[in-house]
Amino acid sequence: MSTLSKKIDFVLFFSVNGANPNGDPLMGNTPRSDYDGYGEVSDVAIKRKLRNRFQDTGHEIFVKSQERVDDGFSSLEARFTNKFSDKVSTEDVVKESCETWLDVRAFGQVMTFQKRSIGIRGPVSISRGKSLDVVDVITMQITRSTNGMNAEVGKRSSDTMGTKYFVEYGVYKVCGSINCYFAEKTGFTDEDAEIVKEALQTLFENDMSSARPEGSMAVERLYWFTHPNKLGCTSTAHIHNLVEVKHLAEGAPRSFADYEITLNEDKLASYKADGLTVEIIE
């Protein structure tokens, strides 16, 4: 099976409504934001959700969440050493890892096991998510109806009180690209690119938690750009900049309809003449 034949760029928009899209453990698990108040979701968190979707659709992955371990190996080292002995060459480790695990084939992986250090560079690159506007982070005090620890009769223990944080509303933008030349190194194919596209469209399925109630996060729109060849007809930055955002609401946006998101048709026309195609998925 041949590797990826055409360069791909993409831009994804998703909404957050009363949820914590990515808590910062160093800030009491408050939703991540920059110094100006714009919401952020790390690229690591986005790749985690993509890995989960790969796994949900029956594809083997190397980096599995602890609660999603289905092969009996509770660490990456255990999973690695079960497959490879220390006699296997580095070249064979890279080849078999990419053939076995879709996330390694897509994102790459650093293997630091058996006193080795093997770096695999993947073709799929993804930016951190950034909100289109400053987000309102709401703090809510919560209590449990029962004591978690023993307490004096008639009194509450200290662990019945807690704090919950969530973003009132926000639309986030994520940019990404798939490089054909790195795809040749890992064996990433056109079929694999379709799996990534499907995973992006269904990013928040089976992702429900107390911080992210069912339906509180949704993919709103995906722009999928396919170049005519491996090199591409222009840079990835130029492609990402084709997507333009206009604010329609006078106050704080409260729905995706409060934005007008369009493509710069004048610039797009010249790239289309060179063979660029774009698919818009909502």
QUIURHU-V402997 format. One record per helix or strand. SS is the DSSP state (H for helix, E for strand). FROM is the first residue (numbers start at 1). TO is the last residue. If there is no record, write none. Layout:
SS:FROM:TO ; SS:FROM:TO
This chain:
E:3:3 ; E:8:19 ; E:23:24 ; H:25:27 ; E:30:31 ; E:33:33 ; E:38:41 ; H:43:56 ; H:66:68 ; H:76:83 ; H:90:100 ; H:102:107 ; E:108:111 ; E:118:121 ; E:124:126 ; E:129:134 ; E:137:143 ; H:158:160 ; E:161:178 ; H:180:186 ; E:189:189 ; H:190:201 ; E:217:226 ; H:236:240 ; E:243:247 ; H:256:258 ; E:259:263 ; H:265:273 ; E:277:281
